[in-house]
Amino acid sequence: MTARLEAQFAFLNDADRLKQVLRATTLVDGSRPENSGEHSWHLALYALVLADQAEPGVDINRVIRMLLIHDLVEIDVGDVPIHSQNGLAHASEATMAAEAKAADRIFGLLPSDIGESLRALWEEFEAAESPDARFAKALDRVQPVMANLMSGGGTWTTYNVTFDQLEARVGSKIARGAPGLWEWVRGKALQFFG
């Protein structure tokens, strides 16, 4: 039991470092960048509140679990903004390889039964093929959109984002997992980009 608890707390203590990872997205008031720990918490709340936007059969408890762990790899890799460098670095092979290596290390801190389960959940989120993962990915994309809308443009201004870029890089993923949500958010974004 002692070795198991040591491993569990080693993981939990390491996970605390997610609070040190600053994201490009700011808080909705634009006062400062959010950190990845805050982002993960906010997304779990998004899932709880926006559960009615999920397709039938989506397990919101699984979605919340995915969202709580989805960015743990940023402890090692950092945040790679979707709109930076024309969005190329975000989905690059190098970034995906670095994130997989981080997942090995971070989930490997846990006892194997927990670590393997959480790693599988992280991989499911990354693949975005299951209904649960598609909804989780949609929420992960919509939260920064809302932050940018509320902060007067935020990173859209920083990275000179156009509406077409937003729709291609973000909108398609939101629409895939939560079409009604994208329809509403798209309207708000169109008003902003006017």
C-alpha positions as protocol buffer text, in pm:
chain_id: "A"
residue {
  index: 1
  type: MET
  ca { x: 0 y: 0 z: 0 }
}
residue {
  index: 2
  type: THR
  ca { x: 281 y: 243 z: 78 }
}
residue {
  index: 3
  type: ALA
  ca { x: 441 y: 205 z: -266 }
}
residue {
  index: 4
  type: ARG
  ca { x: 103 y: 257 z: -434 }
}
residue {
  index: 5
  type: LEU
  ca { x: 36 y: 576 z: -239 }
}
residue {
  index: 6
  type: GLU
  ca { x: 389 y: 700 z: -309 }
}
residue {
  index: 7
  type: ALA
  ca { x: 324 y: 655 z: -682 }
}
residue {
  index: 8
  type: GLN
  ca { x: -19 y: 819 z: -666 }
}
residue {
  index: 9
  type: PHE
  ca { x: 116 y: 1122 z: -484 }
}
residue {
  index: 10
  type: ALA
  ca { x: 418 y: 1142 z: -714 }
}
residue {
  index: 11
  type: PHE
  ca { x: 173 y: 1179 z: -1003 }
}
residue {
  index: 12
  type: LEU
  ca { x: -50 y: 1428 z: -818 }
}
residue {
  index: 13
  type: ASN
  ca { x: 248 y: 1640 z: -714 }
}
residue {
  index: 14
  type: ASP
  ca { x: 381 y: 1638 z: -1070 }
}
residue {
  index: 15
  type: ALA
  ca { x: 35 y: 1730 z: -1202 }
}
residue {
  index: 16
  type: ASP
  ca { x: 45 y: 2044 z: -986 }
}
residue {
  index: 17
  type: ARG
  ca { x: 309 y: 2176 z: -1227 }
}
residue {
  index: 18
  type: LEU
  ca { x: 32 y: 2218 z: -1487 }
}
residue {
  index: 19
  type: LYS
  ca { x: -59 y: 2537 z: -1300 }
}
residue {
  index: 20
  type: GLN
  ca { x: 280 y: 2681 z: -1405 }
}
residue {
  index: 21
  type: VAL
  ca { x: 219 y: 2632 z: -1779 }
}
residue {
  index: 22
  type: LEU
  ca { x: 97 y: 2959 z: -1926 }
}
residue {
  index: 23
  type: ARG
  ca { x: -129 y: 2947 z: -2228 }
}
residue {
  index: 24
  type: ALA
  ca { x: -163 y: 3201 z: -2507 }
}
residue {
  index: 25
  type: THR
  ca { x: -532 y: 3244 z: -2423 }
}
residue {
  index: 26
  type: THR
  ca { x: -608 y: 3503 z: -2160 }
}
residue {
  index: 27
  type: LEU
  ca { x: -870 y: 3507 z: -1892 }
}
residue {
  index: 28
  type: VAL
  ca { x: -1201 y: 3639 z: -2023 }
}
residue {
  index: 29
  type: ASP
  ca { x: -1125 y: 3982 z: -1875 }
}
residue {
  index: 30
  type: GLY
  ca { x: -795 y: 3989 z: -2069 }
}
residue {
  index: 31
  type: SER
  ca { x: -600 y: 4064 z: -1751 }
}
residue {
  index: 32
  type: ARG
  ca { x: -346 y: 3783 z: -1783 }
}
residue {
  index: 33
  type: PRO
  ca { x: -280 y: 3453 z: -1958 }
}
residue {
  index: 34
  type: GLU
  ca { x: -463 y: 3157 z: -1813 }
}
residue {
  index: 35
  type: ASN
  ca { x: -260 y: 2859 z: -1703 }
}
residue {
  index: 36
  type: SER
  ca { x: -324 y: 2506 z: -1823 }
}
residue {
  index: 37
  type: GLY
  ca { x: -454 y: 2396 z: -1483 }
}
residue {
  index: 38
  type: GLU
  ca { x: -716 y: 2669 z: -1492 }
}
residue {
  index: 39
  type: HIS
  ca { x: -801 y: 2574 z: -1852 }
}
residue {
  index: 40
  type: SER
  ca { x: -854 y: 2208 z: -1758 }
}
residue {
  index: 41
  type: TRP
  ca { x: -1078 y: 2300 z: -1465 }
}
residue {
  index: 42
  type: HIS
  ca { x: -1278 y: 2541 z: -1679 }
}
residue {
  index: 43
  type: LEU
  ca { x: -1328 y: 2278 z: -1947 }
}
residue {
  index: 44
  type: ALA
  ca { x: -1459 y: 2028 z: -1691 }
}
residue {
  index: 45
  type: LEU
  ca { x: -1710 y: 2294 z: -1588 }
}
residue {
  index: 46
  type: TYR
  ca { x: -1796 y: 2355 z: -1956 }
}
residue {
  index: 47
  type: ALA
  ca { x: -1877 y: 1983 z: -1991 }
}
residue {
  index: 48
  type: LEU
  ca { x: -2097 y: 1987 z: -1683 }
}
residue {
  index: 49
  type: VAL
  ca { x: -2290 y: 2298 z: -1790 }
}
residue {
  index: 50
  type: LEU
  ca { x: -2306 y: 2230 z: -2166 }
}
residue {
  index: 51
  type: ALA
  ca { x: -2387 y: 1859 z: -2142 }
}
residue {
  index: 52
  type: ASP
  ca { x: -2716 y: 1924 z: -2323 }
}
residue {
  index: 53
  type: GLN
  ca { x: -2512 y: 2012 z: -2635 }
}
residue {
  index: 54
  type: ALA
  ca { x: -2362 y: 1663 z: -2659 }
}
residue {
  index: 55
  type: GLU
  ca { x: -2490 y: 1395 z: -2895 }
}
residue {
  index: 56
  type: PRO
  ca { x: -2717 y: 1134 z: -2741 }
}
residue {
  index: 57
  type: GLY
  ca { x: -2518 y: 867 z: -2560 }
}
residue {
  index: 58
  type: VAL
  ca { x: -2219 y: 1085 z: -2469 }
}
residue {
  index: 59
  type: ASP
  ca { x: -2102 y: 1002 z: -2116 }
}
residue {
  index: 60
  type: ILE
  ca { x: -2038 y: 1342 z: -1956 }
}
residue {
  index: 61
  type: ASN
  ca { x: -1849 y: 1184 z: -1666 }
}
residue {
  index: 62
  type: ARG
  ca { x: -1599 y: 1035 z: -1914 }
}
residue {
  index: 63
  type: VAL
  ca { x: -1579 y: 1370 z: -2094 }
}
residue {
  index: 64
  type: ILE
  ca { x: -1498 y: 1546 z: -1766 }
}
residue {
  index: 65
  type: ARG
  ca { x: -1229 y: 1287 z: -1691 }
}
residue {
  index: 66
  type: MET
  ca { x: -1077 y: 1343 z: -2037 }
}
residue {
  index: 67
  type: LEU
  ca { x: -1077 y: 1718 z: -1995 }
}
residue {
  index: 68
  type: LEU
  ca { x: -913 y: 1701 z: -1654 }
}
residue {
  index: 69
  type: ILE
  ca { x: -616 y: 1508 z: -1797 }
}
residue {
  index: 70
  type: HIS
  ca { x: -602 y: 1616 z: -2162 }
}
residue {
  index: 71
  type: ASP
  ca { x: -331 y: 1881 z: -2117 }
}
residue {
  index: 72
  type: LEU
  ca { x: -111 y: 1708 z: -1857 }
}
residue {
  index: 73
  type: VAL
  ca { x: 148 y: 1655 z: -2132 }
}
residue {
  index: 74
  type: GLU
  ca { x: 196 y: 2033 z: -2137 }
}
residue {
  index: 75
  type: ILE
  ca { x: 394 y: 1992 z: -1813 }
}
residue {
  index: 76
  type: ASP
  ca { x: 680 y: 1870 z: -2033 }
}
residue {
  index: 77
  type: VAL
  ca { x: 591 y: 2017 z: -2374 }
}
residue {
  index: 78
  type: GLY
  ca { x: 428 y: 2351 z: -2290 }
}
residue {
  index: 79
  type: ASP
  ca { x: 130 y: 2506 z: -2461 }
}
residue {
  index: 80
  type: VAL
  ca { x: 143 y: 2509 z: -2841 }
}
residue {
  index: 81
  type: PRO
  ca { x: -114 y: 2769 z: -2954 }
}
residue {
  index: 82
  type: ILE
  ca { x: -337 y: 2657 z: -3239 }
}
residue {
  index: 83
  type: HIS
  ca { x: -301 y: 2991 z: -3418 }
}
residue {
  index: 84
  type: SER
  ca { x: 77 y: 3028 z: -3384 }
}
residue {
  index: 85
  type: GLN
  ca { x: 296 y: 2984 z: -3693 }
}
residue {
  index: 86
  type: ASN
  ca { x: -15 y: 2940 z: -3903 }
}
residue {
  index: 87
  type: GLY
  ca { x: -116 y: 2655 z: -3672 }
}
residue {
  index: 88
  type: LEU
  ca { x: 151 y: 2424 z: -3813 }
}
residue {
  index: 89
  type: ALA
  ca { x: 338 y: 2354 z: -3489 }
}
residue {
  index: 90
  type: HIS
  ca { x: 17 y: 2261 z: -3306 }
}
residue {
  index: 91
  type: ALA
  ca { x: -36 y: 1937 z: -3500 }
}
residue {
  index: 92
  type: SER
  ca { x: 319 y: 1872 z: -3614 }
}
residue {
  index: 93
  type: GLU
  ca { x: 477 y: 1529 z: -3590 }
}
residue {
  index: 94
  type: ALA
  ca { x: 742 y: 1670 z: -3358 }
}
residue {
  index: 95
  type: THR
  ca { x: 479 y: 1809 z: -3120 }
}
residue {
  index: 96
  type: MET
  ca { x: 279 y: 1485 z: -3123 }
}
residue {
  index: 97
  type: ALA
  ca { x: 594 y: 1281 z: -3056 }
}
residue {
  index: 98
  type: ALA
  ca { x: 694 y: 1510 z: -2768 }
}
residue {
  index: 99
  type: GLU
  ca { x: 344 y: 1482 z: -2621 }
}
residue {
  index: 100
  type: ALA
  ca { x: 348 y: 1101 z: -2648 }
}
residue {
  index: 101
  type: LYS
  ca { x: 686 y: 1094 z: -2469 }
}
residue {
  index: 102
  type: ALA
  ca { x: 544 y: 1323 z: -2198 }
}
residue {
  index: 103
  type: ALA
  ca { x: 240 y: 1096 z: -2163 }
}
residue {
  index: 104
  type: ASP
  ca { x: 473 y: 798 z: -2114 }
}
residue {
  index: 105
  type: ARG
  ca { x: 654 y: 977 z: -1833 }
}
residue {
  index: 106
  type: ILE
  ca { x: 357 y: 1138 z: -1660 }
}
residue {
  index: 107
  type: PHE
  ca { x: 110 y: 849 z: -1670 }
}
residue {
  index: 108
  type: GLY
  ca { x: 401 y: 616 z: -1598 }
}
residue {
  index: 109
  type: LEU
  ca { x: 434 y: 772 z: -1253 }
}
residue {
  index: 110
  type: LEU
  ca { x: 108 y: 604 z: -1150 }
}
residue {
  index: 111
  type: PRO
  ca { x: 45 y: 243 z: -1052 }
}
residue {
  index: 112
  type: SER
  ca { x: -5 y: 60 z: -1383 }
}
residue {
  index: 113
  type: ASP
  ca { x: -380 y: 0 z: -1341 }
}
residue {
  index: 114
  type: ILE
  ca { x: -449 y: 374 z: -1303 }
}
residue {
  index: 115
  type: GLY
  ca { x: -176 y: 492 z: -1540 }
}
residue {
  index: 116
  type: GLU
  ca { x: -281 y: 265 z: -1825 }
}
residue {
  index: 117
  type: SER
  ca { x: -645 y: 366 z: -1784 }
}
residue {
  index: 118
  type: LEU
  ca { x: -569 y: 740 z: -1786 }
}
residue {
  index: 119
  type: ARG
  ca { x: -324 y: 702 z: -2075 }
}
residue {
  index: 120
  type: ALA
  ca { x: -593 y: 525 z: -2278 }
}
residue {
  index: 121
  type: LEU
  ca { x: -837 y: 806 z: -2198 }
}
residue {
  index: 122
  type: TRP
  ca { x: -578 y: 1065 z: -2308 }
}
residue {
  index: 123
  type: GLU
  ca { x: -519 y: 875 z: -2634 }
}
residue {
  index: 124
  type: GLU
  ca { x: -894 y: 857 z: -2694 }
}
residue {
  index: 125
  type: PHE
  ca { x: -918 y: 1234 z: -2650 }
}
residue {
  index: 126
  type: GLU
  ca { x: -628 y: 1292 z: -2889 }
}
residue {
  index: 127
  type: ALA
  ca { x: -778 y: 1065 z: -3157 }
}
residue {
  index: 128
  type: ALA
  ca { x: -1118 y: 1238 z: -3125 }
}
residue {
  index: 129
  type: GLU
  ca { x: -1302 y: 945 z: -3283 }
}
residue {
  index: 130
  type: SER
  ca { x: -1544 y: 839 z: -3009 }
}
residue {
  index: 131
  type: PRO
  ca { x: -1854 y: 1051 z: -2938 }
}
residue {
  index: 132
  type: ASP
  ca { x: -1715 y: 1129 z: -2590 }
}
residue {
  index: 133
  type: ALA
  ca { x: -1381 y: 1245 z: -2732 }
}
residue {
  index: 134
  type: ARG
  ca { x: -1540 y: 1447 z: -3012 }
}
residue {
  index: 135
  type: PHE
  ca { x: -1748 y: 1637 z: -2757 }
}
residue {
  index: 136
  type: ALA
  ca { x: -1446 y: 1687 z: -2529 }
}
residue {
  index: 137
  type: LYS
  ca { x: -1240 y: 1815 z: -2823 }
}
residue {
  index: 138
  type: ALA
  ca { x: -1524 y: 2050 z: -2922 }
}
residue {
  index: 139
  type: LEU
  ca { x: -1526 y: 2201 z: -2573 }
}
residue {
  index: 140
  type: ASP
  ca { x: -1146 y: 2231 z: -2576 }
}
residue {
  index: 141
  type: ARG
  ca { x: -1179 y: 2439 z: -2894 }
}
residue {
  index: 142
  type: VAL
  ca { x: -1481 y: 2648 z: -2792 }
}
residue {
  index: 143
  type: GLN
  ca { x: -1346 y: 2771 z: -2456 }
}
residue {
  index: 144
  type: PRO
  ca { x: -1062 y: 2978 z: -2610 }
}
residue {
  index: 145
  type: VAL
  ca { x: -1306 y: 3116 z: -2868 }
}
residue {
  index: 146
  type: MET
  ca { x: -1527 y: 3242 z: -2588 }
}
residue {
  index: 147
  type: ALA
  ca { x: -1226 y: 3385 z: -2402 }
}
residue {
  index: 148
  type: ASN
  ca { x: -1117 y: 3572 z: -2716 }
}
residue {
  index: 149
  type: LEU
  ca { x: -1467 y: 3705 z: -2774 }
}
residue {
  index: 150
  type: MET
  ca { x: -1496 y: 3824 z: -2414 }
}
residue {
  index: 151
  type: SER
  ca { x: -1149 y: 3983 z: -2407 }
}
residue {
  index: 152
  type: GLY
  ca { x: -1193 y: 4185 z: -2725 }
}
residue {
  index: 153
  type: GLY
  ca { x: -993 y: 3960 z: -2955 }
}
residue {
  index: 154
  type: GLY
  ca { x: -716 y: 3825 z: -2733 }
}
residue {
  index: 155
  type: THR
  ca { x: -491 y: 3589 z: -2925 }
}
residue {
  index: 156
  type: TRP
  ca { x: -683 y: 3647 z: -3248 }
}
residue {
  index: 157
  type: THR
  ca { x: -532 y: 3995 z: -3249 }
}
residue {
  index: 158
  type: THR
  ca { x: -188 y: 3869 z: -3145 }
}
residue {
  index: 159
  type: TYR
  ca { x: -177 y: 3610 z: -3425 }
}
residue {
  index: 160
  type: ASN
  ca { x: -375 y: 3809 z: -3687 }
}
residue {
  index: 161
  type: VAL
  ca { x: -641 y: 3538 z: -3706 }
}
residue {
  index: 162
  type: THR
  ca { x: -907 y: 3569 z: -3973 }
}
residue {
  index: 163
  type: PHE
  ca { x: -1257 y: 3427 z: -3955 }
}
residue {
  index: 164
  type: ASP
  ca { x: -1167 y: 3173 z: -4226 }
}
residue {
  index: 165
  type: GLN
  ca { x: -871 y: 3052 z: -4018 }
}
residue {
  index: 166
  type: LEU
  ca { x: -1091 y: 3027 z: -3710 }
}
residue {
  index: 167
  type: GLU
  ca { x: -1350 y: 2826 z: -3898 }
}
residue {
  index: 168
  type: ALA
  ca { x: -1091 y: 2590 z: -4051 }
}
residue {
  index: 169
  type: ARG
  ca { x: -873 y: 2532 z: -3741 }
}
residue {
  index: 170
  type: VAL
  ca { x: -1135 y: 2546 z: -3468 }
}
residue {
  index: 171
  type: GLY
  ca { x: -1487 y: 2554 z: -3607 }
}
residue {
  index: 172
  type: SER
  ca { x: -1463 y: 2222 z: -3785 }
}
residue {
  index: 173
  type: LYS
  ca { x: -1367 y: 2045 z: -3460 }
}
residue {
  index: 174
  type: ILE
  ca { x: -1641 y: 2217 z: -3262 }
}
residue {
  index: 175
  type: ALA
  ca { x: -1901 y: 2135 z: -3529 }
}
residue {
  index: 176
  type: ARG
  ca { x: -1791 y: 1771 z: -3535 }
}
residue {
  index: 177
  type: GLY
  ca { x: -1855 y: 1723 z: -3163 }
}
residue {
  index: 178
  type: ALA
  ca { x: -2123 y: 1983 z: -3090 }
}
residue {
  index: 179
  type: PRO
  ca { x: -2285 y: 2116 z: -3409 }
}
residue {
  index: 180
  type: GLY
  ca { x: -2548 y: 2327 z: -3233 }
}
residue {
  index: 181
  type: LEU
  ca { x: -2283 y: 2485 z: -3015 }
}
residue {
  index: 182
  type: TRP
  ca { x: -2071 y: 2578 z: -3318 }
}
residue {
  index: 183
  type: GLU
  ca { x: -2373 y: 2731 z: -3493 }
}
residue {
  index: 184
  type: TRP
  ca { x: -2426 y: 2963 z: -3196 }
}
residue {
  index: 185
  type: VAL
  ca { x: -2056 y: 3042 z: -3141 }
}
residue {
  index: 186
  type: ARG
  ca { x: -2002 y: 3092 z: -3515 }
}
residue {
  index: 187
  type: GLY
  ca { x: -2266 y: 3365 z: -3513 }
}
residue {
  index: 188
  type: LYS
  ca { x: -2088 y: 3541 z: -3226 }
}
residue {
  index: 189
  type: ALA
  ca { x: -1753 y: 3512 z: -3406 }
}
residue {
  index: 190
  type: LEU
  ca { x: -1900 y: 3649 z: -3730 }
}
residue {
  index: 191
  type: GLN
  ca { x: -2022 y: 3954 z: -3539 }
}
residue {
  index: 192
  type: PHE
  ca { x: -1673 y: 4003 z: -3396 }
}
residue {
  index: 193
  type: PHE
  ca { x: -1490 y: 3965 z: -3727 }
}
residue {
  index: 194
  type: GLY
  ca { x: -1770 y: 4167 z: -3895 }
}
